[in-house]
Amino acid sequence: MSIDIIPPSRPRGLLRATSIMSGGTLLSRVLGFIRDMLFARFFGTAAGADAFVVAFRLPNMFRDLIGEGAANSSFIPVMMEYKEKRPAELKGFMDAVVAWGVVILTGITVAGIVLAPLVVRLIAPGFVHEPGKMMLTVTLTQIMFPYLIFIGLTAFFSAIQFTYGSFAMPALGPCLLNVVLIISTLASVFWMKQPLYGLAAGVLAGGALQLWFQWVPLKKHGVVFGRPASMNNDGARQVGRLILPRLFGSAVYQLNIFVDTICASLVSVVGPGGISAIYYAMRIEQLPMGVFGVALASAVLPRLSQEALSRDKAQFKTTLVFALKNIFFVMLPMTITLALLAEPLVRVIFQRGAFDAYSTAVTSSALICFGLGLMGYGGVKILVSAFHSMQDTRTPVMVALVSLAVNALLNVILMFPLKIAGIALASAVSSVVSITLLIRLLSARVGGLDGDFAVFFLKLLAAGVAQAAAVGGAWQVLSGIPELWRLCIVIPAGGLSYIAAAYLLRLEQARALNKLFQR
């Protein structure tokens, strides 16, 4: 049975939700780049930058474990079931889940503050030989850990809005954190002896502002929280059953990051500034992932949950194929752009002040390799959402374990000859392994994924070749003008070449764009 690439009604709503999420995420990423440009200007890839990156990574890790990832994968499918089948019990369910969230987030925050010295030693063993750097990292970690409470509750409040089909406020919320961090960076650098402490305080202020921004719109949907009648709620227990394997899966993902951090902290092997270089590279690589990959995965989860609940297998597969093809269509030109223009991109965005030519070299080498995994990263996001929509949080965990083993092994093998680039390449390869396994397992579950993927990928690659030729040719022709203007011309020219080639090859995504522009 063949399935239309762009089905008639439901995917239009999905595209609208994705567009809203993408727009908000794009604004947030632009503000994030301004924030990172300031951070790079004042801190570069020096010891203080490494300390802040590691310290901020800890509450961010638990945010994914308890907050955003858990909220979306375990909370949304159960809340959708309450909305559709047990509306009278919905308030009691939400009150119990939020109460449990406050208790758990507070407990982890207290433990994180107390155990910060031990945890920092575990995830950045290379800092042990630099006592000042170690102490700074521990102190920053303790200051920023309460951010977990704010961002964890923010994630739950955003998930509630997703189930009501409201995507604007969750999409715009992260902008507030970046605005606060931009202000706190400038204020701290000019007015504080140790500016990184001011930046850490800005993280807390931004988290509190995000929480308020997501709490206010809930009243529009009639959501008012109160003391739960009972913490022993059926729905809360169901969320708990779903969240445990999801927590384990997120822990595996975070272990991947920690493996990268541990390897990058080994200055004698990969050179100085490795942790900061990976951070800056990931910030650029995460722009397309955040604007398109995460946005589409967030938008598709409620839709897939509804279709899984109604046992509409045909529509479920249609939505899934639609989402996968769209993410691949978007990620391939991003991969080509990063592969060909990584160094000038890093130089234009970051190279000033403390961020020198060495910083550009190590960051761009990591960026090229991270970019090779973009299609894998994006596809995994969609496929994991599909499993979660069926309330299966175990299968992605098993795949994540395989990915962790591949990443760890390749890190050890590749970081010696390739330095920081080897660590990034290991992540890219492990993402390809993950998406391959997830597709096979999901196809077996739903009876195959129709959609002529072989033909689709051949056309996609042909369009990519056209883009690469346009980018390479235009870059050489424009060699006499400043790099900023070359990038501003060459990147759009490459994108237009890709879309034009895709249109001539009759790829439905390009034809849909053409119809959109004609309107």
C-alpha positions as CSV (number, residue, x, y, z in Angstrom):
1,M,0.0,0.0,0.0
2,S,1.5,3.4,-0.9
3,I,1.0,6.4,1.3
4,D,0.9,10.0,0.0
5,I,3.9,12.0,1.2
6,I,1.7,14.9,2.1
7,P,-1.7,13.7,3.3
8,P,-4.7,16.0,3.0
9,S,-5.8,17.4,6.4
10,R,-3.9,16.2,9.5
11,P,-0.3,16.9,8.3
12,R,-1.4,20.5,7.5
13,G,-2.2,20.9,11.1
14,L,1.1,19.2,11.9
15,L,3.0,21.6,9.6
16,R,1.3,24.6,11.3
17,A,2.3,23.4,14.8
18,T,5.8,22.7,13.5
19,S,6.0,26.1,11.9
20,I,5.0,27.8,15.2
21,M,7.6,25.7,17.1
22,S,10.2,26.3,14.5
23,G,9.6,30.1,14.5
24,G,9.9,30.4,18.2
25,T,13.0,28.1,18.2
26,L,14.6,30.1,15.4
27,L,14.2,33.3,17.4
28,S,15.6,31.6,20.5
29,R,18.6,30.2,18.6
30,V,19.3,33.6,17.1
31,L,19.3,35.1,20.6
32,G,21.4,32.1,21.7
33,F,24.0,32.9,19.1
34,I,24.2,36.4,20.3
35,R,24.7,35.1,23.8
36,D,27.3,32.6,22.6
37,M,29.1,35.3,20.6
38,L,29.4,37.4,23.7
39,F,30.5,34.4,25.8
40,A,33.1,33.5,23.1
41,R,34.3,37.2,23.0
42,F,35.0,37.4,26.7
43,F,35.9,33.8,27.6
44,G,37.0,32.0,24.4
45,T,38.1,28.4,25.0
46,A,40.0,29.2,28.2
47,A,39.7,27.5,31.6
48,G,36.8,29.6,32.8
49,A,34.8,28.8,29.7
50,D,35.4,25.0,30.2
51,A,34.3,25.4,33.9
52,F,31.1,27.1,33.0
53,V,30.2,24.7,30.2
54,V,30.7,21.7,32.5
55,A,28.8,23.3,35.4
56,F,25.8,24.3,33.3
57,R,25.8,20.8,31.8
58,L,24.8,19.2,35.1
59,P,21.4,20.9,35.7
60,N,20.8,20.6,31.9
61,M,21.4,16.9,32.1
62,F,18.7,16.5,34.9
63,R,16.4,18.8,33.0
64,D,16.3,16.3,30.2
65,L,16.1,13.3,32.6
66,I,13.2,14.7,34.7
67,G,12.0,17.6,32.7
68,E,11.6,18.1,29.0
69,G,12.2,14.6,27.8
70,A,10.2,12.9,30.5
71,A,7.3,15.4,30.3
72,N,6.9,14.9,26.5
73,S,7.3,11.1,26.3
74,S,5.5,10.0,29.4
75,F,3.1,12.8,30.4
76,I,1.6,13.7,27.0
77,P,0.3,10.2,26.0
78,V,-1.3,9.7,29.4
79,M,-2.8,13.2,29.6
80,M,-4.2,12.8,26.0
81,E,-5.9,9.6,27.3
82,Y,-7.5,11.5,30.2
83,K,-8.6,14.3,28.0
84,E,-10.3,12.0,25.5
85,K,-11.7,9.3,27.8
86,R,-11.7,10.5,31.5
87,P,-12.1,14.3,31.4
88,A,-13.7,14.4,34.9
89,E,-10.5,13.0,36.4
90,L,-8.1,15.3,34.5
91,K,-7.6,17.9,37.2
92,G,-6.8,15.4,39.9
93,F,-4.3,13.7,37.5
94,M,-2.5,17.0,36.7
95,D,-2.4,18.1,40.3
96,A,-0.8,14.8,41.4
97,V,1.8,14.8,38.6
98,V,2.9,18.4,39.2
99,A,3.1,17.8,43.0
100,W,5.3,14.7,42.4
101,G,7.4,16.9,40.0
102,V,8.0,19.5,42.7
103,V,9.1,16.9,45.2
104,I,11.4,15.0,42.9
105,L,13.0,18.1,41.3
106,T,13.7,19.6,44.8
107,G,15.2,16.4,46.0
108,I,17.6,16.1,43.1
109,T,18.5,19.8,43.4
110,V,19.5,19.4,47.0
111,A,21.5,16.2,46.2
112,G,23.2,17.9,43.3
113,I,24.4,20.8,45.4
114,V,25.7,18.6,48.1
115,L,27.4,16.1,45.7
116,A,28.7,18.6,43.2
117,P,32.4,18.1,44.1
118,L,32.2,14.4,43.5
119,V,30.1,14.7,40.3
120,V,32.5,17.2,38.7
121,R,35.4,14.9,39.4
122,L,33.6,12.1,37.7
123,I,32.6,14.0,34.5
124,A,35.7,16.1,34.1
125,P,38.6,14.1,35.4
126,G,41.1,16.2,33.5
127,F,40.2,19.2,35.8
128,V,41.7,17.4,38.9
129,H,45.2,18.6,37.8
130,E,44.0,22.2,37.8
131,P,42.7,22.9,41.4
132,G,41.5,26.5,40.5
133,K,39.5,25.2,37.6
134,M,38.0,22.4,39.6
135,M,36.9,24.7,42.5
136,L,35.4,27.2,40.0
137,T,33.4,24.4,38.3
138,V,32.1,23.1,41.6
139,T,31.0,26.5,42.8
140,L,29.2,27.4,39.5
141,T,27.5,24.0,39.6
142,Q,26.1,24.6,43.1
143,I,24.9,28.1,42.1
144,M,23.1,26.9,39.0
145,F,21.6,23.6,40.2
146,P,18.2,25.2,41.3
147,Y,17.7,26.0,37.7
148,L,16.5,22.4,37.4
149,I,13.4,23.1,39.5
150,F,12.4,26.0,37.3
151,I,13.0,24.4,33.9
152,G,11.6,21.0,35.0
153,L,8.2,22.5,35.9
154,T,8.4,24.7,32.8
155,A,8.6,21.5,30.7
156,F,5.5,20.0,32.4
157,F,3.5,23.2,31.8
158,S,4.6,23.3,28.2
159,A,3.6,19.7,27.7
160,I,0.1,20.5,29.0
161,Q,-0.2,23.3,26.4
162,F,0.9,20.8,23.7
163,T,-2.0,18.5,24.5
164,Y,-4.4,21.5,24.0
165,G,-2.8,22.3,20.7
166,S,-1.1,25.4,22.0
167,F,2.5,25.7,20.8
168,A,3.3,29.4,20.7
169,M,4.2,30.1,24.4
170,P,6.4,26.9,24.7
171,A,8.2,27.9,21.6
172,L,8.9,31.4,22.8
173,G,9.8,30.6,26.4
174,P,13.5,29.8,25.8
175,C,13.9,33.2,24.3
176,L,13.6,34.7,27.8
177,L,16.5,32.7,29.1
178,N,18.7,33.9,26.3
179,V,17.7,37.5,26.8
180,V,18.5,37.3,30.5
181,L,21.8,35.7,29.8
182,I,22.8,38.3,27.2
183,I,22.1,41.1,29.8
184,S,23.8,39.2,32.7
185,T,26.9,38.5,30.5
186,L,27.3,42.2,29.7
187,A,26.6,43.3,33.2
188,S,28.9,40.7,34.8
189,V,31.8,41.4,32.5
190,F,31.8,45.1,33.2
191,W,30.8,45.2,36.8
192,M,32.0,42.0,38.5
193,K,35.4,40.7,39.5
194,Q,34.4,37.1,38.7
195,P,31.8,37.6,35.8
196,L,31.1,33.8,35.6
197,Y,29.2,34.1,38.9
198,G,27.0,36.8,37.5
199,L,26.3,34.6,34.5
200,A,25.4,31.7,36.7
201,A,22.9,34.0,38.6
202,G,21.5,35.0,35.2
203,V,20.7,31.3,34.5
204,L,18.6,31.1,37.7
205,A,16.8,34.4,36.8
206,G,16.1,33.2,33.3
207,G,14.7,29.9,34.5
208,A,12.3,31.6,36.9
209,L,11.1,33.9,34.1
210,Q,10.5,30.9,31.8
211,L,8.4,29.2,34.4
212,W,6.2,32.2,34.9
213,F,5.8,32.6,31.1
214,Q,4.5,29.1,30.8
215,W,2.3,29.2,33.9
216,V,0.2,32.2,33.0
217,P,-1.2,30.8,29.6
218,L,-2.5,27.7,31.4
219,K,-5.4,29.7,32.8
220,K,-6.7,30.2,29.3
221,H,-7.3,26.5,29.1
222,G,-8.9,26.4,32.6
223,V,-5.9,24.8,34.1
224,V,-5.6,25.8,37.8
225,F,-3.4,23.7,40.1
226,G,-4.2,22.9,43.7
227,R,-3.2,20.5,46.4
228,P,-3.8,17.0,45.1
229,A,-6.6,15.0,46.8
230,S,-4.2,12.1,46.7
231,M,-0.6,11.6,45.5
232,N,-1.6,8.0,44.8
233,N,-3.2,8.8,41.5
234,D,-3.8,6.1,38.8
235,G,-2.6,8.4,36.0
236,A,0.4,9.5,38.0
237,R,1.4,5.9,38.6
238,Q,1.0,5.3,34.8
239,V,3.3,8.3,34.1
240,G,5.7,6.8,36.6
241,R,5.7,3.4,34.9
242,L,6.4,5.1,31.6
243,I,8.9,7.5,32.9
244,L,11.3,4.9,34.5
245,P,12.5,3.4,31.2
246,R,12.5,7.0,29.7
247,L,14.7,8.2,32.5
248,F,17.0,5.3,31.8
249,G,17.1,6.1,28.2
250,S,17.8,9.8,28.9
251,A,20.5,8.7,31.3
252,V,22.1,6.7,28.5
253,Y,22.0,9.7,26.2
254,Q,23.5,11.9,29.0
255,L,26.2,9.2,29.4
256,N,27.1,9.8,25.8
257,I,27.6,13.4,26.5
258,F,29.6,12.6,29.6
259,V,31.8,10.2,27.6
260,D,32.4,13.1,25.2
261,T,33.2,15.4,28.1
262,I,35.5,13.0,29.8
263,C,37.5,12.5,26.5
264,A,37.5,16.2,25.7
265,S,38.9,17.0,29.2
266,L,42.0,14.9,28.4
267,V,44.2,17.8,27.2
268,S,47.2,15.6,26.7
269,V,45.3,13.7,24.0
270,V,43.0,16.2,22.3
271,G,44.7,19.5,23.1
272,P,43.4,22.4,25.2
273,G,39.9,23.9,25.0
274,G,38.3,20.7,23.9
275,I,35.2,21.0,26.0
276,S,34.5,24.6,24.9
277,A,35.2,23.7,21.3
278,I,32.6,20.9,21.4
279,Y,30.1,23.3,23.1
280,Y,30.5,26.0,20.4
281,A,30.3,23.4,17.6
282,M,27.2,21.9,19.1
283,R,25.6,25.3,19.4
284,I,25.8,25.8,15.6
285,E,24.9,22.2,14.8
286,Q,21.9,22.4,17.1
287,L,20.4,25.4,15.2
288,P,18.9,23.2,12.5
289,M,18.1,20.5,15.1
290,G,16.3,22.9,17.3
291,V,14.5,24.8,14.6
292,F,13.3,21.7,12.7
293,G,14.2,18.4,14.4
294,V,13.1,19.1,18.0
295,A,10.2,21.3,16.8
296,L,8.8,18.6,14.5
297,A,9.3,15.9,17.1
298,S,7.4,18.0,19.7
299,A,4.6,18.8,17.3
300,V,4.2,15.2,16.1
301,L,4.1,13.5,19.5
302,P,0.6,14.6,20.4
303,R,-0.7,13.7,16.9
304,L,0.9,10.3,17.0
305,S,-0.4,9.7,20.5
306,Q,-3.9,10.4,19.4
307,E,-3.6,8.1,16.4
308,A,-2.0,5.3,18.5
309,L,-4.8,5.7,21.0
310,S,-7.5,5.4,18.3
311,R,-5.6,2.4,16.8
312,D,-5.6,4.2,13.4
313,K,-2.5,2.3,12.2
314,A,-2.8,3.6,8.6
315,Q,-2.9,7.2,9.6
316,F,-0.2,6.7,12.2
317,K,2.2,5.4,9.5
318,T,1.2,8.2,7.2
319,T,2.0,10.9,9.8
320,L,5.3,9.1,10.7
321,V,6.4,8.8,7.0
322,F,5.5,12.5,6.4
323,A,7.5,13.6,9.4
324,L,10.6,11.5,8.5
325,K,10.7,12.6,4.9
326,N,10.4,16.3,6.0
327,I,13.1,16.0,8.5
328,F,15.5,14.3,6.0
329,F,14.6,16.9,3.4
330,V,15.6,19.7,5.7
331,M,18.7,18.2,7.3
332,L,20.6,17.2,4.2
333,P,21.2,20.7,3.0
334,M,22.2,21.7,6.5
335,T,24.8,18.9,6.5
336,I,26.2,20.0,3.2
337,T,26.4,23.6,4.4
338,L,28.3,22.7,7.6
339,A,30.6,20.3,5.7
340,L,31.7,22.9,3.2
341,L,31.5,26.2,5.2
342,A,32.3,25.2,8.8
343,E,35.5,27.1,9.2
344,P,34.3,30.5,7.8
345,L,31.0,30.1,9.8
346,V,32.9,29.6,13.1
347,R,35.3,32.4,12.2
348,V,32.5,34.9,11.4
349,I,30.3,34.0,14.4
350,F,32.9,33.5,17.2
351,Q,36.4,34.6,16.3
352,R,37.1,37.8,18.2
353,G,38.6,38.7,21.6
354,A,39.6,35.6,23.5
355,F,38.3,33.3,20.7
356,D,41.4,33.1,18.5
357,A,42.5,31.2,15.4
358,Y,43.2,28.0,17.3
359,S,39.7,28.1,18.8
360,T,38.3,28.4,15.3
361,A,40.4,25.5,14.0
362,V,39.3,23.0,16.8
363,T,35.7,24.2,16.8
364,S,35.2,23.9,13.0
365,S,36.8,20.5,12.9
366,A,34.2,19.3,15.5
367,L,31.4,21.1,13.6
368,I,32.1,19.3,10.3
369,C,31.9,15.9,12.0
370,F,28.8,16.8,14.1
371,G,27.1,18.0,10.9
372,L,27.5,14.5,9.3
373,G,25.1,13.2,11.9
374,L,22.3,15.7,11.4
375,M,20.0,13.4,9.4
376,G,20.6,10.7,12.0
377,Y,19.9,13.0,15.0
378,G,16.7,14.3,13.4
379,G,15.4,11.0,12.4
380,V,16.0,9.5,15.8
381,K,14.0,12.3,17.4
382,I,11.0,11.5,15.2
383,L,11.3,7.7,15.6
384,V,11.7,7.9,19.4
385,S,8.5,10.1,19.5
386,A,6.7,7.4,17.6
387,F,7.6,4.7,20.1
388,H,6.7,7.0,23.0
389,S,3.3,7.8,21.4
390,M,2.6,4.0,21.7
391,Q,3.6,4.2,25.4
392,D,6.7,2.1,24.6
393,T,9.6,3.8,26.4
394,R,11.7,0.6,26.6
395,T,12.6,0.0,23.0
396,P,14.4,3.4,22.5
397,V,16.3,2.6,25.7
398,M,17.7,-0.6,24.3
399,V,18.7,1.2,21.1
400,A,20.3,4.0,23.1
401,L,22.4,1.5,25.0
402,V,23.8,0.1,21.7
403,S,24.5,3.7,20.6
404,L,26.3,4.4,23.9
405,A,28.6,1.4,23.4
406,V,29.3,2.5,19.8
407,N,30.0,6.1,20.7
408,A,32.3,5.1,23.6
409,L,34.3,2.6,21.6
410,L,34.7,5.1,18.6
411,N,35.7,7.9,21.0
412,V,38.6,5.9,22.3
413,I,39.6,4.8,18.8
414,L,39.2,8.2,17.0
415,M,40.3,10.8,19.5
416,F,43.9,9.8,19.2
417,P,44.3,10.4,15.4
418,L,41.6,13.0,15.0
419,K,41.6,14.8,18.3
420,I,38.3,16.8,19.0
421,A,37.0,15.9,15.5
422,G,37.2,12.2,16.4
423,I,34.9,12.7,19.4
424,A,32.3,14.5,17.2
425,L,32.6,11.9,14.4
426,A,31.9,9.1,17.0
427,S,28.7,10.8,17.9
428,A,27.7,11.1,14.2
429,V,28.3,7.5,13.5
430,S,26.4,6.3,16.6
431,S,23.4,8.4,15.4
432,V,23.4,6.4,12.2
433,V,23.4,3.2,14.1
434,S,20.5,4.4,16.2
435,I,18.3,5.4,13.4
436,T,18.9,2.2,11.5
437,L,17.9,0.1,14.5
438,L,14.9,2.2,15.3
439,I,13.5,2.0,11.7
440,R,13.9,-1.7,11.6
441,L,12.2,-2.2,15.0
442,L,9.3,0.2,14.3
443,S,8.7,-1.2,10.8
444,A,8.3,-4.7,12.4
445,R,5.9,-3.2,15.0
446,V,3.5,-1.4,12.5
447,G,3.8,-3.7,9.5
448,G,6.4,-1.7,7.4
449,L,6.9,1.9,6.6
450,D,5.7,2.5,3.0
451,G,6.7,5.6,1.1
452,D,9.4,4.6,-1.4
453,F,12.3,5.7,0.7
454,A,14.9,4.4,-1.7
455,V,13.7,6.6,-4.6
456,F,13.2,9.5,-2.1
457,F,16.8,9.3,-1.0
458,L,18.2,9.0,-4.5
459,K,16.4,12.2,-5.4
460,L,17.5,13.9,-2.2
461,L,21.2,13.0,-2.9
462,A,20.9,14.4,-6.4
463,A,19.5,17.7,-5.1
464,G,22.4,17.7,-2.5
465,V,25.0,17.4,-5.3
466,A,23.5,20.4,-7.0
467,Q,23.7,22.4,-3.8
468,A,27.3,21.4,-3.1
469,A,28.3,22.4,-6.7
470,A,26.5,25.8,-6.3
471,V,28.1,26.4,-2.9
472,G,31.6,25.5,-4.0
473,G,31.4,27.5,-7.2
474,A,29.9,30.6,-5.6
475,W,32.5,30.6,-2.8
476,Q,35.3,30.6,-5.3
477,V,33.7,33.3,-7.5
478,L,33.2,35.6,-4.6
479,S,36.7,35.1,-3.1
480,G,37.4,38.9,-3.3
481,I,34.7,40.0,-0.8
482,P,34.6,39.7,3.1
483,E,33.6,36.3,4.5
484,L,30.5,37.6,6.2
485,W,29.0,38.8,2.8
486,R,30.2,35.7,1.1
487,L,28.3,33.5,3.6
488,C,25.2,35.7,3.3
489,I,25.2,35.2,-0.5
490,V,26.5,31.6,-0.8
491,I,24.3,29.9,1.8
492,P,21.0,31.2,0.3
493,A,22.3,30.4,-3.2
494,G,23.1,26.9,-2.2
495,G,19.7,26.5,-0.5
496,L,17.9,27.8,-3.6
497,S,19.9,25.4,-5.8
498,Y,18.9,22.5,-3.6
499,I,15.2,23.4,-3.7
500,A,15.2,24.0,-7.4
501,A,16.8,20.6,-8.1
502,A,14.4,19.0,-5.7
503,Y,11.5,20.6,-7.5
504,L,12.8,19.4,-10.9
505,L,13.2,15.9,-9.4
506,R,9.5,16.1,-8.3
507,L,10.1,15.9,-4.6
508,E,6.9,16.7,-2.9
509,Q,8.5,18.8,-0.2
510,A,9.9,21.2,-2.8
511,R,6.6,21.4,-4.6
512,A,4.8,22.1,-1.3
513,L,7.2,25.0,-0.8
514,N,6.5,26.3,-4.3
515,K,2.8,26.3,-3.6
516,L,3.4,28.1,-0.3
517,F,5.4,30.9,-2.0
518,Q,2.7,31.2,-4.7
519,R,0.2,32.1,-2.0
